[in-house]
Amino acid sequence: MALMFMALVLNSCTSVQVLSDYDKDANFNSYKSYAFYKTGIDRVQISDLDKKRILRAIENEMAARGFVKSETPDLLVSIFTKEREQVDVYNNYWGGVYGWGWYPYYWGPGWGGGSQVSTRTEGSLYIDLIDAKNKELVWQGKGVGNLNNIRDVEKKEARIREFVAEILKQYPPMALAMK
């Protein structure tokens, strides 16, 4: 479940796949301030430390885009996470079989075929932007990547910042930003 999402942080060797969607009728140029949507964030099943890391990264990205945090915001920011285990099976793996063996036509060190199985955790982070006045979702960004254990807190925080930055690169929608 998502409980381990940020305890397992994205592997820095793997790129983040980012998707976004938006309400084409929303006026993105009118949004200048934001606040975190506490009700939605409280439901996310990850550690409080990882929530803080994600929210801090979002604050930095929003500030870089000229947004200010406000008690009366234009946008509410919420997050949620998902994760799933991926199993990869590679057939016809030819590797050494240690020791000597007997085969009707061969005597000597053995080499054999078989399968190699590896598992990886794929995680998703969603960032939702909600129109504060109408309480309607106007933009959603999603980042998907393979997860890997990172014990070093500095590396974990750096990866979270990178992940959030990649998602928020999609905001505002480019077609609307040109208007």
MDTraj code that builds the backbone (N, CA, C; nanometers):
import mdtraj as md
import numpy as np

residues = "MET ALA LEU MET PHE MET ALA LEU VAL LEU ASN SER CYS THR SER VAL GLN VAL LEU SER ASP TYR ASP LYS ASP ALA ASN PHE ASN SER TYR LYS SER TYR ALA PHE TYR LYS THR GLY ILE ASP ARG VAL GLN ILE SER ASP LEU ASP LYS LYS ARG ILE LEU ARG ALA ILE GLU ASN GLU MET ALA ALA ARG GLY PHE VAL LYS SER GLU THR PRO ASP LEU LEU VAL SER ILE PHE THR LYS GLU ARG GLU GLN VAL ASP VAL TYR ASN ASN TYR TRP GLY GLY VAL TYR GLY TRP GLY TRP TYR PRO TYR TYR TRP GLY PRO GLY TRP GLY GLY GLY SER GLN VAL SER THR ARG THR GLU GLY SER LEU TYR ILE ASP LEU ILE ASP ALA LYS ASN LYS GLU LEU VAL TRP GLN GLY LYS GLY VAL GLY ASN LEU ASN ASN ILE ARG ASP VAL GLU LYS LYS GLU ALA ARG ILE ARG GLU PHE VAL ALA GLU ILE LEU LYS GLN TYR PRO PRO MET ALA LEU ALA MET LYS".split()
xyz = np.array([
    [0.0823, -0.1180, 0.0000],
    [0.0000, 0.0000, 0.0000],
    [0.0870, 0.1247, 0.0000],
    [0.0265, 0.2388, -0.0001],
    [0.0992, 0.3645, -0.0089],
    [0.1749, 0.3980, 0.1189],
    [0.1558, 0.3185, 0.2226],
    [0.2207, 0.3444, 0.3502],
    [0.3712, 0.3530, 0.3358],
    [0.4271, 0.2719, 0.2488],
    [0.5720, 0.2702, 0.2324],
    [0.6181, 0.3574, 0.1162],
    [0.5290, 0.4331, 0.0547],
    [0.5625, 0.5071, -0.0670],
    [0.6902, 0.5888, -0.0547],
    [0.6943, 0.6758, 0.0411],
    [0.8103, 0.7630, 0.0477],
    [0.9239, 0.7042, 0.1315],
    [0.8981, 0.5993, 0.2064],
    [1.0074, 0.5294, 0.2715],
    [1.0927, 0.4623, 0.1653],
    [1.0276, 0.4272, 0.0580],
    [1.0971, 0.3784, -0.0608],
    [1.0941, 0.4938, -0.1599],
    [1.2065, 0.5539, -0.1841],
    [1.2082, 0.6727, -0.2686],
    [1.2542, 0.6348, -0.4078],
    [1.2143, 0.7135, -0.5023],
    [1.2428, 0.6831, -0.6421],
    [1.3911, 0.6629, -0.6674],
    [1.4209, 0.5631, -0.7442],
    [1.5566, 0.5316, -0.7825],
    [1.6057, 0.6407, -0.8776],
    [1.7177, 0.7027, -0.8437],
    [1.7645, 0.8161, -0.9235],
    [1.8092, 0.7756, -1.0637],
    [1.8311, 0.6477, -1.0881],
    [1.8697, 0.6019, -1.2216],
    [1.7484, 0.5911, -1.3140],
    [1.6308, 0.5906, -1.2578],
    [1.5095, 0.5711, -1.3350],
    [1.4401, 0.7045, -1.3552],
    [1.3992, 0.7312, -1.4760],
    [1.3304, 0.8564, -1.5017],
    [1.1885, 0.8523, -1.4453],
    [1.1364, 0.9697, -1.4242],
    [1.0000, 0.9840, -1.3744],
    [0.9101, 1.0094, -1.4951],
    [0.8045, 0.9318, -1.5073],
    [0.7069, 0.9550, -1.6127],
    [0.6016, 1.0493, -1.5568],
    [0.5775, 1.1583, -1.6253],
    [0.4862, 1.2602, -1.5755],
    [0.3698, 1.2778, -1.6714],
    [0.2508, 1.2828, -1.6144],
    [0.1287, 1.3101, -1.6891],
    [0.0540, 1.4202, -1.6168],
    [-0.0232, 1.4973, -1.6915],
    [-0.1084, 1.5961, -1.6260],
    [-0.2388, 1.6089, -1.7033],
    [-0.3379, 1.6575, -1.6329],
    [-0.4697, 1.6796, -1.6914],
    [-0.5242, 1.8074, -1.6294],
    [-0.6148, 1.8736, -1.7007],
    [-0.6659, 1.9991, -1.6495],
    [-0.8049, 2.0285, -1.7037],
    [-0.8718, 2.1207, -1.6354],
    [-1.0024, 2.1699, -1.6766],
    [-0.9790, 2.2815, -1.7777],
    [-1.0188, 2.2592, -1.9019],
    [-0.9917, 2.3584, -2.0072],
    [-1.0680, 2.4893, -1.9869],
    [-1.1694, 2.4892, -1.9010],
    [-1.2447, 2.6116, -1.8753],
    [-1.1896, 2.6938, -1.7587],
    [-1.0909, 2.6404, -1.6885],
    [-1.0338, 2.7124, -1.5737],
    [-0.9470, 2.8283, -1.6223],
    [-0.9497, 2.9376, -1.5486],
    [-0.8676, 3.0547, -1.5801],
    [-0.7404, 3.0469, -1.4953],
    [-0.6380, 2.9807, -1.5469],
    [-0.5150, 2.9589, -1.4716],
    [-0.4393, 3.0877, -1.4436],
    [-0.4610, 3.1897, -1.5240],
    [-0.3937, 3.3183, -1.4998],
    [-0.4485, 3.3900, -1.3767],
    [-0.5663, 3.3519, -1.3293],
    [-0.6255, 3.4185, -1.2129],
    [-0.5749, 3.3617, -1.0801],
    [-0.5058, 3.2494, -1.0841],
    [-0.4581, 3.1866, -0.9605],
    [-0.3231, 3.2443, -0.9201],
    [-0.3204, 3.3050, -0.8013],
    [-0.1977, 3.3692, -0.7526],
    [-0.1562, 3.3200, -0.6141],
    [-0.2481, 3.2581, -0.5410],
    [-0.2184, 3.2152, -0.4042],
    [-0.2672, 3.0719, -0.3830],
    [-0.2141, 3.0096, -0.2778],
    [-0.2508, 2.8702, -0.2502],
    [-0.2442, 2.8436, -0.1003],
    [-0.3045, 2.7331, -0.0633],
    [-0.2936, 2.6759, 0.0712],
    [-0.3031, 2.5248, 0.0547],
    [-0.2538, 2.4537, 0.1528],
    [-0.2645, 2.3085, 0.1476],
    [-0.4021, 2.2653, 0.1952],
    [-0.4583, 2.1669, 0.1277],
    [-0.5895, 2.1123, 0.1610],
    [-0.5692, 2.0040, 0.2666],
    [-0.5759, 2.0443, 0.3905],
    [-0.5435, 1.9568, 0.5035],
    [-0.6255, 1.8283, 0.5040],
    [-0.7540, 1.8367, 0.4737],
    [-0.8403, 1.7182, 0.4748],
    [-0.7879, 1.6115, 0.3801],
    [-0.7500, 1.6505, 0.2602],
    [-0.6975, 1.5546, 0.1631],
    [-0.5607, 1.5021, 0.2018],
    [-0.4746, 1.5890, 0.2496],
    [-0.3383, 1.5502, 0.2856],
    [-0.3384, 1.4565, 0.4059],
    [-0.4279, 1.4788, 0.5007],
    [-0.4352, 1.3922, 0.6194],
    [-0.4702, 1.2479, 0.5833],
    [-0.5356, 1.2259, 0.4711],
    [-0.5748, 1.0900, 0.4292],
    [-0.4610, 1.0106, 0.3665],
    [-0.3552, 1.0787, 0.3255],
    [-0.2434, 1.0117, 0.2582],
    [-0.1731, 0.9207, 0.3581],
    [-0.1559, 0.7961, 0.3192],
    [-0.0995, 0.6961, 0.4098],
    [0.0499, 0.6795, 0.3891],
    [0.1240, 0.7842, 0.4226],
    [0.2695, 0.7798, 0.4259],
    [0.3119, 0.8429, 0.5578],
    [0.4376, 0.8331, 0.5895],
    [0.4843, 0.8876, 0.7168],
    [0.4703, 1.0400, 0.7182],
    [0.4532, 1.0937, 0.8377],
    [0.4432, 1.2391, 0.8526],
    [0.5713, 1.3080, 0.8057],
    [0.6855, 1.2442, 0.8249],
    [0.8115, 1.3026, 0.7780],
    [0.8133, 1.3141, 0.6265],
    [0.7665, 1.2111, 0.5582],
    [0.7639, 1.2162, 0.4120],
    [0.6596, 1.3153, 0.3617],
    [0.5468, 1.3279, 0.4327],
    [0.4483, 1.4313, 0.3962],
    [0.5131, 1.5685, 0.4040],
    [0.5864, 1.5936, 0.5127],
    [0.6545, 1.7232, 0.5281],
    [0.7517, 1.7478, 0.4144],
    [0.8249, 1.6436, 0.3763],
    [0.9219, 1.6587, 0.2673],
    [0.8518, 1.6946, 0.1362],
    [0.7421, 1.6274, 0.1080],
    [0.6683, 1.6541, -0.0156],
    [0.6097, 1.7955, -0.0121],
    [0.5470, 1.8325, 0.0990],
    [0.4845, 1.9650, 0.1092],
    [0.5886, 2.0758, 0.1020],
    [0.7043, 2.0551, 0.1625],
    [0.8122, 2.1546, 0.1548],
    [0.8585, 2.1707, 0.0104],
    [0.8692, 2.0590, -0.0616],
    [0.9097, 2.0651, -0.2024],
    [0.8047, 2.1383, -0.2854],
    [0.6775, 2.1151, -0.2563],
    [0.5698, 2.1850, -0.3280],
    [0.5753, 2.3340, -0.2970],
    [0.5957, 2.3700, -0.1700],
    [0.6073, 2.5122, -0.1329],
    [0.7169, 2.5809, -0.2137],
    [0.8320, 2.5162, -0.2237],
    [0.9436, 2.5743, -0.2990],
    [0.9099, 2.5918, -0.4462],
    [0.8452, 2.4921, -0.5049],
    [0.8087, 2.5003, -0.6466],
    [0.7014, 2.6062, -0.6713],
    [0.6047, 2.6159, -0.5812],
    [0.4993, 2.7173, -0.5972],
    [0.5584, 2.8579, -0.5836],
    [0.6479, 2.8765, -0.4879],
    [0.7132, 3.0074, -0.4708],
    [0.7940, 3.0436, -0.5946],
    [0.8609, 2.9460, -0.6534],
    [0.9403, 2.9703, -0.7741],
    [0.8519, 3.0130, -0.8915],
    [0.7240, 2.9769, -0.8872],
    [0.6292, 3.0148, -0.9922],
    [0.5521, 3.1425, -0.9575],
    [0.5891, 3.2071, -0.8484],
    [0.5270, 3.3342, -0.8114],
    [0.4035, 3.3227, -0.7237],
    [0.3712, 3.2039, -0.6764],
    [0.2556, 3.1861, -0.5886],
    [0.2927, 3.2224, -0.4455],
    [0.1942, 3.2727, -0.3720],
    [0.2131, 3.3005, -0.2295],
    [0.1174, 3.2137, -0.1501],
    [0.1633, 3.1718, -0.0343],
    [0.0794, 3.0947, 0.0564],
    [-0.0143, 3.1927, 0.1253],
    [-0.1437, 3.1550, 0.1385],
    [-0.2429, 3.2497, 0.1881],
    [-0.3488, 3.1812, 0.2731],
    [-0.4071, 3.2571, 0.3643],
    [-0.5221, 3.2105, 0.4425],
    [-0.6492, 3.2122, 0.3574],
    [-0.6511, 3.2949, 0.2532],
    [-0.7647, 3.3028, 0.1598],
    [-0.7118, 3.2737, 0.0184],
    [-0.6829, 3.1475, -0.0091],
    [-0.6149, 3.1124, -0.1346],
    [-0.7083, 3.1043, -0.2546],
    [-0.6451, 3.1137, -0.3714],
    [-0.7147, 3.0881, -0.4973],
    [-0.7180, 2.9376, -0.5256],
    [-0.6120, 2.8687, -0.4852],
    [-0.5982, 2.7245, -0.5084],
    [-0.5754, 2.6501, -0.3776],
    [-0.6288, 2.5293, -0.3706],
    [-0.5983, 2.4363, -0.2623],
    [-0.5124, 2.3255, -0.3225],
    [-0.4071, 2.2884, -0.2524],
    [-0.3149, 2.1861, -0.3000],
    [-0.3336, 2.0603, -0.2157],
    [-0.3547, 1.9480, -0.2836],
    [-0.3671, 1.8205, -0.2154],
    [-0.2748, 1.7199, -0.2824],
    [-0.2420, 1.6142, -0.2109],
    [-0.1578, 1.5078, -0.2660],
    [-0.2180, 1.3727, -0.2317],
    [-0.1834, 1.2718, -0.3085],
    [-0.2065, 1.1338, -0.2684],
    [-0.1075, 1.0449, -0.3415],
    [-0.0915, 0.9238, -0.2911],
    [0.0095, 0.8327, -0.3439],
    [-0.0508, 0.6954, -0.3693],
    [0.0153, 0.6222, -0.4567],
    [-0.0181, 0.4823, -0.4834],
    [0.1126, 0.4095, -0.5060],
    [0.1103, 0.2807, -0.4806],
    [0.2259, 0.1996, -0.5162],
    [0.1805, 0.0597, -0.5535],
    [0.2622, -0.0065, -0.6344],
    [0.2336, -0.1454, -0.6696],
    [0.3652, -0.2165, -0.6975],
    [0.3630, -0.3447, -0.6679],
    [0.4809, -0.4292, -0.6875],
    [0.4804, -0.4811, -0.8304],
    [0.5936, -0.4686, -0.8985],
    [0.6111, -0.5200, -1.0339],
    [0.7043, -0.6405, -1.0270],
    [0.6700, -0.7461, -1.0973],
    [0.7552, -0.8647, -1.1040],
    [0.7982, -0.8825, -1.2490],
    [0.9282, -0.8875, -1.2705],
    [0.9829, -0.9082, -1.4045],
    [1.0453, -1.0467, -1.4095],
    [1.0073, -1.1260, -1.5101],
    [1.0616, -1.2607, -1.5279],
    [1.1370, -1.2634, -1.6601],
    [1.2629, -1.3028, -1.6536],
    [1.3463, -1.3133, -1.7720],
    [1.3720, -1.4618, -1.7960],
    [1.3146, -1.5175, -1.9017],
    [1.3350, -1.6581, -1.9353],
    [1.4621, -1.6743, -2.0175],
    [1.5087, -1.7969, -2.0234],
    [1.6291, -1.8315, -2.0988],
    [1.7535, -1.7634, -2.0457],
    [1.7575, -1.7428, -1.9188],
    [1.8770, -1.6907, -1.8548],
    [1.9816, -1.8026, -1.8536],
    [2.0958, -1.7752, -1.9097],
    [2.2020, -1.8755, -1.9118],
    [2.3119, -1.8275, -1.8207],
    [2.3256, -1.8952, -1.7109],
    [2.4295, -1.8613, -1.6143],
    [2.4947, -1.9877, -1.5656],
    [2.5984, -1.9715, -1.4943],
    [2.6736, -2.0871, -1.4472],
    [2.5995, -2.1666, -1.3421],
    [2.6070, -2.2981, -1.3562],
    [2.5586, -2.3887, -1.2536],
    [2.6850, -2.4424, -1.1891],
    [2.7028, -2.4155, -1.0644],
    [2.8286, -2.4479, -0.9985],
    [2.8427, -2.5966, -0.9732],
    [2.9634, -2.6470, -0.9875],
    [2.9939, -2.7863, -0.9600],
    [3.0008, -2.8680, -1.0878],
    [3.0212, -2.9968, -1.0684],
    [3.0301, -3.0888, -1.1794],
    [2.9025, -3.1686, -1.1873],
    [2.8653, -3.2083, -1.3063],
    [2.7420, -3.2838, -1.3188],
    [2.7513, -3.3871, -1.4289],
    [2.6526, -3.4716, -1.4354],
    [2.6493, -3.5760, -1.5358],
    [2.5337, -3.5500, -1.6285],
    [2.5581, -3.5542, -1.7551],
    [2.4577, -3.5457, -1.8589],
    [2.4904, -3.6601, -1.9522],
    [2.3957, -3.7263, -2.0112],
    [2.4283, -3.8453, -2.0915],
    [2.5412, -3.8261, -2.1920],
    [2.5587, -3.7079, -2.2444],
    [2.6618, -3.6877, -2.3461],
    [2.7716, -3.5930, -2.2997],
    [2.7704, -3.5553, -2.1731],
    [2.8652, -3.4544, -2.1299],
    [2.9018, -3.4753, -1.9848],
    [3.0280, -3.4629, -1.9542],
    [3.0738, -3.4688, -1.8157],
    [3.1621, -3.3477, -1.7931],
    [3.1297, -3.2645, -1.6949],
    [3.2120, -3.1476, -1.6677],
    [3.1305, -3.0392, -1.6013],
    [3.1878, -2.9176, -1.5986],
    [3.1147, -2.8090, -1.5320],
    [2.9859, -2.7805, -1.6069],
    [2.8814, -2.7552, -1.5328],
    [2.7511, -2.7365, -1.5955],
    [2.7155, -2.5905, -1.6190],
    [2.6415, -2.5703, -1.7246],
    [2.5829, -2.4394, -1.7552],
    [2.4383, -2.4659, -1.7877],
    [2.3488, -2.3876, -1.7360],
    [2.2093, -2.4209, -1.7592],
    [2.1224, -2.2996, -1.7815],
    [2.0102, -2.3260, -1.8380],
    [1.9120, -2.2212, -1.8602],
    [1.8175, -2.2144, -1.7424],
    [1.7300, -2.1208, -1.7449],
    [1.6337, -2.1061, -1.6377],
    [1.5699, -1.9696, -1.6455],
    [1.5156, -1.9269, -1.5356],
    [1.4504, -1.7970, -1.5305],
    [1.5136, -1.7124, -1.4222],
    [1.5175, -1.5852, -1.4482],
    [1.5636, -1.4904, -1.3487],
    [1.4446, -1.4013, -1.3168],
    [1.4166, -1.3828, -1.1895],
    [1.3022, -1.3041, -1.1466],
    [1.3510, -1.1865, -1.0646],
    [1.2999, -1.0691, -1.0950],
    [1.3312, -0.9528, -1.0123],
    [1.2006, -0.8783, -0.9822],
    [1.1998, -0.8110, -0.8692],
    [1.0828, -0.7321, -0.8314],
    [1.1251, -0.5880, -0.8125],
    [1.0316, -0.5005, -0.8351],
    [1.0537, -0.3580, -0.8136],
    [0.9207, -0.2971, -0.7720],
    [0.9280, -0.1874, -0.7025],
    [0.8077, -0.1189, -0.6594],
    [0.7899, 0.0050, -0.7455],
    [0.6723, 0.0163, -0.8048],
    [0.6403, 0.1333, -0.8850],
    [0.5478, 0.2220, -0.8029],
    [0.5864, 0.3470, -0.7877],
    [0.5069, 0.4386, -0.7071],
    [0.4572, 0.5560, -0.7879],
    [0.3455, 0.6133, -0.7443],
    [0.2864, 0.7306, -0.8095],
    [0.2602, 0.8368, -0.7050],
    [0.2926, 0.9597, -0.7391],
    [0.2594, 1.0756, -0.6570],
    [0.1684, 1.1644, -0.7404],
    [0.0527, 1.1961, -0.6851],
    [-0.0424, 1.2856, -0.7503],
    [-0.0412, 1.4187, -0.6766],
    [-0.0420, 1.5273, -0.7526],
    [-0.0580, 1.6610, -0.6955],
    [-0.1825, 1.7203, -0.7582],
    [-0.2800, 1.7520, -0.6739],
    [-0.4073, 1.8084, -0.7193],
    [-0.4139, 1.9565, -0.6852],
    [-0.4586, 2.0367, -0.7808],
    [-0.4841, 2.1784, -0.7575],
    [-0.6345, 2.2001, -0.7728],
    [-0.6940, 2.2517, -0.6673],
    [-0.8390, 2.2659, -0.6573],
    [-0.8740, 2.4133, -0.6498],
    [-0.9687, 2.4568, -0.7309],
    [-1.0170, 2.5944, -0.7239],
    [-1.0815, 2.6134, -0.5868],
    [-1.0284, 2.7041, -0.5062],
    [-1.0748, 2.7217, -0.3677],
    [-1.2175, 2.7744, -0.3608],
    [-1.2560, 2.8567, -0.4563],
    [-1.3901, 2.9143, -0.4552],
    [-1.4955, 2.8104, -0.4913],
    [-1.4720, 2.7359, -0.5983],
    [-1.5696, 2.6388, -0.6480],
    [-1.5526, 2.4991, -0.5892],
    [-1.4395, 2.4754, -0.5235],
    [-1.4064, 2.3425, -0.4692],
    [-1.4058, 2.2360, -0.5795],
    [-1.3524, 2.2725, -0.6966],
    [-1.3446, 2.1807, -0.8098],
    [-1.1992, 2.1615, -0.8514],
    [-1.1648, 2.0384, -0.8854],
    [-1.0317, 2.0071, -0.9343],
    [-1.0107, 2.0777, -1.0678],
    [-0.9006, 2.1546, -1.0790],
    [-0.8720, 2.2235, -1.2052],
    [-0.7457, 2.1713, -1.2733],
    [-0.6584, 2.1059, -1.1947],
    [-0.5351, 2.0527, -1.2521],
    [-0.4888, 1.9352, -1.1675],
    [-0.4359, 1.8321, -1.2360],
    [-0.3785, 1.7179, -1.1651],
    [-0.2513, 1.6758, -1.2348],
    [-0.1452, 1.6630, -1.1575],
    [-0.0181, 1.6130, -1.2082],
    [0.0134, 1.4812, -1.1420],
    [0.0692, 1.3900, -1.2209],
    [0.1007, 1.2566, -1.1704],
    [0.2423, 1.2205, -1.2136],
    [0.3214, 1.1764, -1.1178],
    [0.4557, 1.1277, -1.1471],
    [0.4634, 0.9812, -1.1107],
    [0.5186, 0.9002, -1.2018],
    [0.5302, 0.7564, -1.1797],
    [0.6760, 0.7170, -1.1989],
    [0.7247, 0.6353, -1.1090],
    [0.8612, 0.5877, -1.1213],
    [0.8852, 0.4659, -1.0355],
    [0.9975, 0.4001, -1.0609],
    [1.0353, 0.2851, -0.9794],
    [1.0887, 0.3345, -0.8466],
    [1.0568, 0.2612, -0.7417],
    [1.0990, 0.2983, -0.6078],
    [1.2145, 0.2104, -0.5634],
    [1.2985, 0.2673, -0.4822],
    [1.4126, 0.1944, -0.4292],
    [1.4407, 0.2471, -0.2894],
    [1.4875, 0.1616, -0.2012],
    [1.5214, 0.2056, -0.0664],
    [1.6369, 0.3037, -0.0711],
    [1.6184, 0.4176, -0.0107],
    [1.7261, 0.5136, 0.0077],
    [1.7275, 0.5464, 0.1556],
    [1.8348, 0.5099, 0.2205],
    [1.8433, 0.5321, 0.3652],
    [1.8990, 0.6694, 0.3978],
    [1.9780, 0.7257, 0.3100],
    [2.0385, 0.8563, 0.3312],
    [1.9297, 0.9637, 0.3184],
    [1.9041, 1.0349, 0.4272],
    [1.7966, 1.1344, 0.4312],
    [1.8202, 1.2455, 0.3287],
    [1.9439, 1.2865, 0.3114],
    [1.9744, 1.3927, 0.2147],
    [1.9394, 1.3489, 0.0721],
    [1.9732, 1.2247, 0.0377],
    [1.9415, 1.1729, -0.0960],
    [1.7903, 1.1590, -0.1133],
    [1.7228, 1.1161, -0.0081],
    [1.5775, 1.1010, -0.0128],
    [1.5121, 1.2369, -0.0367],
    [1.5547, 1.3379, 0.0379],
    [1.4967, 1.4716, 0.0206],
    [1.5260, 1.5280, -0.1178],
    [1.6462, 1.5066, -0.1672],
    [1.6813, 1.5547, -0.3011],
    [1.5948, 1.4872, -0.4069],
    [1.5714, 1.3581, -0.3918],
    [1.4895, 1.2858, -0.4896],
    [1.3448, 1.3325, -0.4846],
    [1.2924, 1.3580, -0.3648],
    [1.1554, 1.4098, -0.3519],
    [1.1440, 1.5457, -0.4189],
    [1.2420, 1.6338, -0.3961],
    [1.2395, 1.7666, -0.4605],
    [1.2411, 1.7538, -0.6125],
    [1.3243, 1.6633, -0.6618],
    [1.3324, 1.6411, -0.8065],
    [1.1999, 1.5875, -0.8616],
    [1.1403, 1.4942, -0.7913],
    [1.0149, 1.4321, -0.8328],
    [0.9031, 1.5364, -0.8397],
    [0.8891, 1.6186, -0.7347],
    [0.7859, 1.7232, -0.7309],
    [0.8104, 1.8256, -0.8415],
    [0.9353, 1.8630, -0.8615],
    [0.9681, 1.9603, -0.9668],
    [0.9276, 1.9087, -1.1042],
    [0.9523, 1.7803, -1.1308],
    [0.9150, 1.7228, -1.2603],
    [0.7633, 1.7270, -1.2811],
    [0.6887, 1.6984, -1.1770],
    [0.5423, 1.7019, -1.1887],
    [0.4952, 1.8449, -1.2138],
    [0.5441, 1.9392, -1.1342],
    [0.4949, 2.0777, -1.1444],
    [0.5492, 2.1530, -1.2659],
    [0.6419, 2.0932, -1.3399],
    [0.6835, 2.1530, -1.4674],
    [0.5658, 2.1598, -1.5640],
    [0.4668, 2.0739, -1.5423],
    [0.3499, 2.0674, -1.6300],
    [0.2475, 2.1776, -1.5992],
    [0.2705, 2.2553, -1.4909],
    [0.1753, 2.3581, -1.4517],
    [0.2349, 2.4955, -1.4764],
    [0.1587, 2.5899, -1.5297],
    [0.0226, 2.5755, -1.5831],
    [0.0264, 2.5054, -1.7179],
    [-0.0891, 2.4571, -1.7620],
    [-0.0923, 2.3928, -1.8939],
    [-0.0382, 2.4883, -1.9990],
    [0.0521, 2.4402, -2.0829],
    [0.1221, 2.5261, -2.1789],
    [0.0279, 2.5981, -2.2745],
    [-0.0731, 2.5332, -2.3246],
    [-0.1651, 2.5960, -2.4190],
    [-0.2351, 2.7155, -2.3547],
    [-0.2664, 2.7042, -2.2267],
    [-0.3361, 2.8124, -2.1592],
    [-0.2406, 2.9212, -2.1137],
    [-0.1162, 2.8853, -2.0857],
    [-0.0179, 2.9835, -2.0417],
    [0.0163, 3.0803, -2.1541],
    [-0.0011, 3.0384, -2.2780],
    [0.0293, 3.1222, -2.3936],
    [-0.0798, 3.2261, -2.4206],
    [-0.1988, 3.2070, -2.3666],
    [-0.3101, 3.2985, -2.3946],
    [-0.2890, 3.4339, -2.3327],
])
top = md.Topology()
chain = top.add_chain()
for i, resn in enumerate(residues, 1):
    res = top.add_residue(resn, chain, resSeq=i)
    for name in ("N", "CA", "C"):
        top.add_atom(name, md.element.get_by_symbol(name[0]), res)
traj = md.Trajectory(xyz[None], top)
